[in-house]
Amino acid sequence: MQELNLPPFEYKLSETDGKRYILDSFRKRLVLLTPEEWVRQHFLHWLTGFKDYPAGLIAVEAALKYLRLKKRADAIVYGTSGKPLMIIECKAPGIKITRDVFDQIARYNFSFRVDYLAVTNGLVHYCCRMEPGKHRWTFLSSFPDFPEINGQPA
């Protein structure tokens, strides 16, 4: 798999019928190792290992409905109150992060109404925040730690 702009983490791979799988510690099961999954695993481990996001408050492939269609968000971060705080969209490293990617994640937000959106392809990472009272997204210059998005003092 491609080297990413994220710190390495300990992972377990296995192979069955010529297909590679990675142990997803968030879902507690083996999942097919695709380029997007490689990014997701790295990004989520970075959040938990370096940004103080509790693993137990991250839902991977969270189901949602959008215009009667069933969709799945790559990950949702919940607050300690149980309220969804952030939607994360992961793309394979070869996929450019474009306006279409942000449109996709913004559509998902109709279901969750979070204040933070994050998009990564493992090489480039973006996080934006809904400006209170303005209904406008602002891109952040750095990725927030969990206490910040959870409304706790850092």
Order of alpha helices (4+ residues) and beta strands (2+ residues): beta-beta-beta-alpha-beta-beta-beta-alpha-beta-beta-beta-alpha
